Amino acid sequence: MPPRNDPLPAAPFALDPRPRLRHDESRPTARGLAALGLARAIEWSSVRRILVVRLDNLGDVILTGPALRALKDHLPHVHLTLLASPGGAPAAALLPWVDDLVPCRALWQDLGRLGFDPARERQLVAGLRRGAYDLALVLTSFSQTPHPAALACALAGIPARIGASRERGRALTVALPHLDDDLHQCERNLQLVERLGVPVADRRLEIRLPRAAWSAAGARLAAHGVSGDYLVWNPFASCDARTYDPLRHALAARALAEYADLRVVVCGSARDRDRARELAPLLGPRGLDLVGETDLLEFAALLAGARLVLTNNTAALHLADALAVPQLVTYAGTDRDSQWRPRASPHRLLRRATACAPCYRFACPTAHECLALAPAEVLAAGLSLLAETAPRA
């Protein structure tokens, strides 16, 4: 006998009885979804507090912005809380649709390094219970399951738990059909809320910078004598497999700066400070090493003022995309272009086609053939992009 799919608890707020979701319909097919009229099944006027779960890296949280904006536009009365990993949580400061932030290092996201601690898990569930949420919306990438997060929400008594899933299970009260793996991750979030009946008027990525961030970035540049155009170079990524050889990257950055008469502002996280210092001499007098010296808001403001961004496939890509800043991306074969590429900013993606792509590895087991790019190749692409995006007289 197949396992039942009834919810762990039932939703106390009103659900439109046209149609009524039976237990065995909690994971309908795409065709069945339309027939059931799920878009009308949730009585949104009864929802006051929503928990949005996105437990991943900084860039992944930035990509939730359009979906959060759509929720707020459609439901201005709703209080949105974001449950985010410590790495992704700082992005909430750039997303004005987030009313509250709950940082969480989740066991199921970091099982290899985070040992099992029942007291910590009970604390998580208790914290979610105190939030008194009416609904939890679990956002995931193409490769993730929503069920562990949904189970934590169920144990916390959150009555409605929604996500897109390949698997059967009781943790989700509504399991939407899994979307195509090729879909852009930002679009994945948008289509999930659309299938819940939330209209999406604007699909663009967006961040909003506070005035203090602009002031801090301007003051820092002025203090270092940067008054004209500059490029921001982000030489590192969160994993080695997505990082273009830093030496080659430095040579390309310097050549771009010299040909285009730009300063090079080097940015990155504090953990990369020592590596960046080794590269700084290669940039010559045009280089300005700010690695580890800026917070996320100031970094975003520096990106916003740049003539060009030179980066790997990392959070800087999504920030530059949200700001519509031209960017040159050394894009490793770890991921499909369609899943993470810029959607709005003028850009060039540079990489070699390889049989192993996409590998989704954190470390390359071979010789990094997908990023076997000569600095001259990066230079040529950068000059082409600069010419294409040059301000008109």
C-alpha positions as semicolon CSV with decimal commas, in nm:
position;residue;x (nm);y (nm);z (nm)
1;M;0,000;0,000;0,000
2;P;0,157;0,338;-0,097
3;P;0,240;0,581;0,184
4;R;-0,011;0,852;0,257
5;N;0,079;1,210;0,167
6;D;-0,143;1,389;0,415
7;P;0,000;1,702;0,576
8;L;0,172;1,685;0,911
9;P;-0,051;1,935;1,045
10;A;-0,343;2,070;0,845
11;A;-0,372;2,440;0,766
12;P;-0,591;2,625;1,018
13;F;-0,660;2,916;0,784
14;A;-0,928;2,891;0,519
15;L;-0,861;2,710;0,196
16;D;-1,097;2,772;-0,092
17;P;-1,304;2,454;-0,123
18;R;-1,310;2,491;-0,504
19;P;-1,137;2,249;-0,536
20;R;-1,049;2,082;-0,210
21;L;-0,703;1,920;-0,201
22;R;-0,737;1,560;-0,088
23;H;-0,448;1,385;0,083
24;D;-0,351;1,194;-0,229
25;E;-0,350;1,515;-0,434
26;S;-0,084;1,698;-0,232
27;R;0,164;1,633;-0,514
28;P;-0,032;1,683;-0,835
29;T;0,108;1,652;-1,186
30;A;0,146;1,965;-1,399
31;R;-0,182;1,885;-1,577
32;G;-0,353;1,801;-1,250
33;L;-0,228;2,125;-1,099
34;A;-0,423;2,331;-1,348
35;A;-0,729;2,111;-1,308
36;L;-0,723;2,150;-0,932
37;G;-0,699;2,526;-0,960
38;L;-0,422;2,547;-0,701
39;A;-0,370;2,915;-0,779
40;R;-0,708;2,977;-0,613
41;A;-0,671;2,719;-0,338
42;I;-0,474;2,939;-0,099
43;E;-0,678;3,206;0,073
44;W;-0,403;3,470;0,075
45;S;-0,609;3,721;0,270
46;S;-0,581;3,488;0,571
47;V;-0,201;3,467;0,545
48;R;-0,021;3,723;0,760
49;R;0,325;3,579;0,819
50;I;0,532;3,394;0,559
51;L;0,864;3,223;0,615
52;V;1,076;3,209;0,298
53;V;1,350;2,946;0,326
54;R;1,664;2,989;0,113
55;L;1,958;2,816;0,279
56;D;2,250;2,861;0,045
57;N;2,519;3,105;-0,067
58;L;2,505;3,482;-0,104
59;G;2,429;3,475;-0,476
60;D;2,144;3,230;-0,429
61;V;1,974;3,464;-0,182
62;I;2,018;3,760;-0,418
63;L;1,837;3,557;-0,683
64;T;1,530;3,531;-0,459
65;G;1,475;3,907;-0,490
66;P;1,225;3,909;-0,779
67;A;1,011;3,640;-0,615
68;L;1,011;3,830;-0,284
69;R;0,923;4,151;-0,466
70;A;0,631;3,978;-0,641
71;L;0,502;3,846;-0,307
72;K;0,519;4,191;-0,150
73;D;0,358;4,361;-0,449
74;H;0,068;4,114;-0,443
75;L;0,044;4,085;-0,064
76;P;0,157;4,416;0,089
77;H;-0,002;4,318;0,421
78;V;0,222;4,010;0,461
79;H;0,524;4,003;0,691
80;L;0,811;3,822;0,514
81;T;1,082;3,649;0,717
82;L;1,386;3,506;0,539
83;L;1,550;3,194;0,681
84;A;1,904;3,203;0,539
85;S;2,243;3,046;0,596
86;P;2,512;3,261;0,762
87;G;2,679;3,295;0,422
88;G;2,365;3,410;0,247
89;A;2,210;3,617;0,527
90;P;2,397;3,946;0,450
91;A;2,213;3,967;0,117
92;A;1,891;4,047;0,305
93;A;2,019;4,402;0,358
94;L;1,995;4,452;-0,020
95;L;1,643;4,311;-0,047
96;P;1,392;4,564;0,093
97;W;1,105;4,316;0,072
98;V;1,247;4,119;0,366
99;D;1,090;4,228;0,694
100;D;1,290;4,000;0,922
101;L;1,594;3,774;0,895
102;V;1,664;3,446;1,074
103;P;2,018;3,315;1,014
104;C;2,040;2,937;1,030
105;R;2,319;2,690;0,975
106;A;2,112;2,391;0,874
107;L;2,230;2,036;0,929
108;W;2,096;1,913;0,594
109;Q;2,289;2,186;0,407
110;D;2,621;2,129;0,583
111;L;2,614;1,766;0,688
112;G;2,982;1,706;0,613
113;R;3,107;1,970;0,857
114;L;2,822;2,021;1,098
115;G;2,786;1,736;1,347
116;F;2,446;1,624;1,464
117;D;2,338;1,807;1,778
118;P;1,980;1,735;1,893
119;A;1,979;2,042;2,117
120;R;2,063;2,267;1,821
121;E;1,788;2,113;1,609
122;R;1,533;2,155;1,889
123;Q;1,640;2,518;1,919
124;L;1,580;2,569;1,546
125;V;1,232;2,418;1,565
126;A;1,149;2,621;1,876
127;G;1,261;2,941;1,705
128;L;1,045;2,869;1,402
129;R;0,751;2,792;1,629
130;R;0,788;3,132;1,798
131;G;0,761;3,296;1,458
132;A;0,395;3,189;1,433
133;Y;0,415;3,165;1,056
134;D;0,107;3,084;0,851
135;L;0,300;2,953;0,555
136;A;0,653;2,841;0,468
137;L;0,779;2,875;0,112
138;V;1,088;2,657;0,057
139;L;1,305;2,780;-0,231
140;T;1,565;2,540;-0,364
141;S;1,803;2,506;-0,656
142;F;1,755;2,244;-0,927
143;S;1,962;1,990;-0,731
144;Q;1,812;2,033;-0,384
145;T;1,517;1,880;-0,207
146;P;1,273;2,095;-0,007
147;H;1,175;1,814;0,230
148;P;1,427;1,857;0,518
149;A;1,339;2,227;0,553
150;A;0,970;2,145;0,521
151;L;1,000;1,883;0,794
152;A;1,159;2,136;1,032
153;C;0,873;2,374;0,952
154;A;0,617;2,098;1,010
155;L;0,769;2,015;1,350
156;A;0,744;2,388;1,430
157;G;0,371;2,377;1,357
158;I;0,377;2,588;1,039
159;P;0,051;2,472;0,881
160;A;0,120;2,527;0,510
161;R;0,454;2,424;0,357
162;I;0,512;2,469;-0,013
163;G;0,800;2,376;-0,242
164;A;0,888;2,216;-0,575
165;S;0,986;1,852;-0,543
166;R;1,084;1,543;-0,736
167;E;1,014;1,318;-0,437
168;R;0,701;1,208;-0,257
169;G;0,669;1,286;0,110
170;R;0,446;1,424;0,384
171;A;0,656;1,723;0,490
172;L;0,516;1,949;0,216
173;T;0,147;2,025;0,225
174;V;0,173;2,134;-0,139
175;A;0,448;1,977;-0,351
176;L;0,461;2,150;-0,687
177;P;0,607;1,963;-0,985
178;H;0,981;1,997;-1,025
179;L;1,087;2,239;-1,298
180;D;1,333;2,186;-1,581
181;D;1,693;2,167;-1,456
182;D;1,808;2,408;-1,731
183;L;1,593;2,689;-1,593
184;H;1,769;2,994;-1,454
185;Q;1,767;2,988;-1,074
186;C;1,603;3,328;-1,052
187;E;1,331;3,212;-1,291
188;R;1,287;2,896;-1,084
189;N;1,189;3,108;-0,784
190;L;0,957;3,325;-0,992
191;Q;0,774;3,035;-1,150
192;L;0,714;2,879;-0,810
193;V;0,530;3,186;-0,679
194;E;0,345;3,224;-1,009
195;R;0,209;2,871;-0,977
196;L;0,065;2,977;-0,643
197;G;-0,136;3,250;-0,811
198;V;0,101;3,537;-0,735
199;P;0,131;3,761;-1,044
200;V;0,481;3,865;-1,152
201;A;0,493;4,207;-1,318
202;D;0,873;4,241;-1,324
203;R;1,120;3,954;-1,369
204;R;1,437;4,162;-1,340
205;L;1,692;4,108;-1,069
206;E;1,704;4,402;-0,830
207;I;1,892;4,518;-0,524
208;R;1,860;4,847;-0,338
209;L;2,157;5,024;-0,188
210;P;2,125;5,251;0,115
211;R;2,269;5,600;0,085
212;A;2,535;5,514;0,344
213;A;2,678;5,248;0,113
214;W;2,721;5,496;-0,170
215;S;2,886;5,742;0,067
216;A;3,124;5,481;0,207
217;A;3,229;5,363;-0,139
218;G;3,282;5,717;-0,264
219;A;3,486;5,813;0,040
220;R;3,705;5,505;0,010
221;L;3,777;5,564;-0,357
222;A;3,855;5,930;-0,294
223;A;4,091;5,840;-0,010
224;H;4,291;5,626;-0,253
225;G;4,290;5,882;-0,531
226;V;4,044;5,701;-0,758
227;S;3,850;5,974;-0,936
228;G;3,793;5,839;-1,286
229;D;3,670;5,515;-1,438
230;Y;3,769;5,188;-1,276
231;L;3,710;4,819;-1,312
232;V;3,628;4,595;-1,020
233;W;3,820;4,270;-1,020
234;N;3,681;3,986;-0,809
235;P;3,953;3,720;-0,845
236;F;3,819;3,441;-0,624
237;A;3,510;3,224;-0,595
238;S;3,364;3,017;-0,313
239;C;3,516;2,700;-0,458
240;D;3,836;2,629;-0,650
241;A;3,655;2,466;-0,941
242;R;3,495;2,801;-1,033
243;T;3,812;3,007;-0,995
244;Y;4,009;3,112;-1,301
245;D;4,385;3,094;-1,248
246;P;4,454;3,407;-1,035
247;L;4,789;3,478;-1,202
248;R;4,635;3,481;-1,549
249;H;4,342;3,679;-1,414
250;A;4,578;3,941;-1,272
251;L;4,763;3,976;-1,602
252;A;4,433;4,018;-1,787
253;A;4,311;4,276;-1,535
254;R;4,630;4,480;-1,566
255;A;4,624;4,468;-1,946
256;L;4,260;4,578;-1,951
257;A;4,336;4,865;-1,719
258;E;4,631;4,982;-1,924
259;Y;4,456;4,959;-2,261
260;A;4,137;5,127;-2,136
261;D;4,301;5,369;-1,889
262;L;4,122;5,231;-1,585
263;R;4,213;5,178;-1,221
264;V;4,174;4,822;-1,089
265;V;3,980;4,791;-0,762
266;V;4,033;4,441;-0,623
267;C;3,753;4,313;-0,399
268;G;3,681;3,993;-0,214
269;S;3,616;3,838;0,124
270;A;3,845;3,852;0,425
271;R;3,939;3,486;0,388
272;D;4,113;3,571;0,057
273;R;4,318;3,862;0,192
274;D;4,652;3,679;0,196
275;R;4,608;3,542;-0,156
276;A;4,513;3,886;-0,285
277;R;4,825;4,046;-0,138
278;E;5,037;3,810;-0,344
279;L;4,861;3,930;-0,660
280;A;4,859;4,303;-0,587
281;P;5,216;4,369;-0,715
282;L;5,119;4,226;-1,054
283;L;4,870;4,508;-1,105
284;G;5,127;4,783;-1,078
285;P;5,032;5,139;-0,980
286;R;4,682;5,105;-1,122
287;G;4,583;4,846;-0,861
288;L;4,394;4,913;-0,540
289;D;4,364;4,613;-0,307
290;L;4,043;4,631;-0,101
291;V;4,005;4,257;-0,041
292;G;3,852;4,200;0,302
293;E;3,807;4,574;0,368
294;T;3,449;4,627;0,253
295;D;3,122;4,487;0,372
296;L;2,864;4,360;0,124
297;L;2,680;4,692;0,094
298;E;2,994;4,890;0,016
299;F;3,111;4,619;-0,223
300;A;2,780;4,644;-0,411
301;A;2,816;5,022;-0,429
302;L;3,168;4,982;-0,573
303;L;3,025;4,746;-0,834
304;A;2,751;4,994;-0,918
305;G;3,005;5,263;-1,003
306;A;3,238;5,042;-1,206
307;R;3,297;5,078;-1,579
308;L;3,349;4,702;-1,595
309;V;3,337;4,406;-1,357
310;L;3,583;4,119;-1,404
311;T;3,469;3,817;-1,204
312;N;3,430;3,443;-1,176
313;N;3,089;3,279;-1,143
314;T;3,015;3,399;-0,793
315;A;2,795;3,650;-0,607
316;A;2,959;3,946;-0,784
317;L;2,804;3,820;-1,108
318;H;2,451;3,843;-0,966
319;L;2,513;4,178;-0,799
320;A;2,647;4,324;-1,124
321;D;2,350;4,178;-1,309
322;A;2,108;4,343;-1,067
323;L;2,291;4,673;-1,118
324;A;2,312;4,633;-1,500
325;V;2,689;4,687;-1,491
326;P;2,893;4,543;-1,783
327;Q;3,074;4,231;-1,673
328;L;3,331;3,991;-1,807
329;V;3,283;3,648;-1,648
330;T;3,533;3,364;-1,647
331;Y;3,259;3,102;-1,623
332;A;3,375;2,754;-1,529
333;G;3,221;2,435;-1,662
334;T;3,095;2,346;-1,317
335;D;2,749;2,484;-1,401
336;R;2,525;2,528;-1,702
337;D;2,516;2,876;-1,850
338;S;2,138;2,873;-1,841
339;Q;2,123;2,827;-1,464
340;W;2,330;3,120;-1,337
341;R;2,434;3,351;-1,621
342;P;2,360;3,727;-1,618
343;R;2,018;3,807;-1,759
344;A;2,021;4,187;-1,785
345;S;2,374;4,326;-1,769
346;P;2,589;4,352;-2,083
347;H;2,832;4,064;-2,051
348;R;3,069;3,811;-2,200
349;L;3,097;3,457;-2,066
350;L;3,439;3,302;-2,122
351;R;3,512;2,932;-2,097
352;R;3,622;2,631;-2,297
353;A;3,371;2,364;-2,396
354;T;3,456;2,036;-2,225
355;A;3,299;1,691;-2,219
356;C;3,278;1,694;-1,838
357;A;3,062;2,006;-1,816
358;P;2,855;2,058;-1,614
359;C;3,038;1,870;-1,340
360;Y;2,904;2,056;-1,030
361;R;3,231;1,982;-0,849
362;F;3,396;2,196;-0,582
363;A;3,745;2,095;-0,693
364;C;3,853;2,009;-1,047
365;P;4,002;1,657;-1,071
366;T;4,179;1,736;-1,401
367;A;4,369;2,037;-1,532
368;H;4,083;2,287;-1,528
369;E;4,045;2,269;-1,906
370;C;3,719;2,465;-1,898
371;L;3,911;2,774;-1,780
372;A;4,223;2,727;-1,992
373;L;4,197;3,087;-2,109
374;A;4,496;3,296;-2,214
375;P;4,506;3,647;-2,062
376;A;4,507;3,786;-2,417
377;E;4,172;3,618;-2,477
378;V;4,025;3,778;-2,166
379;L;4,172;4,113;-2,270
380;A;4,019;4,096;-2,618
381;A;3,675;4,011;-2,480
382;G;3,699;4,290;-2,225
383;L;3,797;4,553;-2,481
384;S;3,512;4,441;-2,706
385;L;3,264;4,476;-2,419
386;L;3,403;4,816;-2,320
387;A;3,364;4,939;-2,677
388;E;3,012;4,803;-2,696
389;T;2,907;4,976;-2,373
390;A;3,097;5,303;-2,415
391;P;2,889;5,608;-2,318
392;R;2,762;5,794;-2,621
393;A;2,851;6,158;-2,668
